[in-house]
Amino acid sequence: MSVKKILQQKTAELAPHFKPALLQRRSTRFQFVFKQDDPFYLVVDGESFEFMTGQLEQPTVTLFIDQHETCWQLLTGTMDGMVAFMTGRYRADGNIVLSQLLLYLFRSDDPTILYQVKD
C-alpha cells in the first residue's frame, strides 16, 4: 500500500479523536522522519489536520522514529512515548513541548485502566 493511501486511512481513523485545542497554537507542522520508511508530515491548522507525503523545509518539530508502525502506535497511545524514547525508537528536535503534546492529540477519549492484583 502506498504511503499516500496509508495516510488517508490513518486520517480517517484518527479524525474522531482529534483534539485541536490541545496544541494552543494556530498552526503547527510536524515532520516525521524514519530510518527506512518514507517521510511524511502533519499540518495542524486551527480545527483541522492533514497528513502529507514528503518533507517540509521549516517544520515546527521534527520527529525521528524508527518506522511508520511506531509512529501510529505513539499517536494512538498504544505505545508509551517514554518507552519509545528510552529504547531509541523515537526522538524529537525543535519545540519539545509540542512533540509531547502530539502524543495526546489523537488519543481516544476512552481510558483503559489496568490493575495488577498481587497477593
Rosetta blueprint (number, residue, H / E / L):
1 M L
2 S L
3 V H
4 K H
5 K H
6 I H
7 L H
8 Q H
9 Q H
10 K H
11 T H
12 A H
13 E H
14 L H
15 A H
16 P H
17 H H
18 F L
19 K L
20 P H
21 A H
22 L H
23 L H
24 Q L
25 R L
26 R L
27 S E
28 T E
29 R E
30 F E
31 Q E
32 F E
33 V E
34 F E
35 K L
36 Q L
37 D L
38 D L
39 P L
40 F E
41 Y E
42 L E
43 V E
44 V E
45 D E
46 G L
47 E L
48 S E
49 F E
50 E E
51 F E
52 M E
53 T E
54 G L
55 Q L
56 L L
57 E L
58 Q L
59 P L
60 T L
61 V E
62 T E
63 L E
64 F E
65 I E
66 D L
67 Q L
68 H H
69 E H
70 T H
71 C H
72 W H
73 Q H
74 L H
75 L H
76 T H
77 G L
78 T L
79 M L
80 D L
81 G H
82 M H
83 V H
84 A H
85 F H
86 M H
87 T L
88 G L
89 R L
90 Y E
91 R E
92 A E
93 D E
94 G E
95 N L
96 I H
97 V H
98 L H
99 S H
100 Q H
101 L H
102 L H
103 L L
104 Y L
105 L L
106 F L
107 R L
108 S L
109 D L
110 D L
111 P L
112 T L
113 I L
114 L L
115 Y L
116 Q L
117 V L
118 K L
119 D L
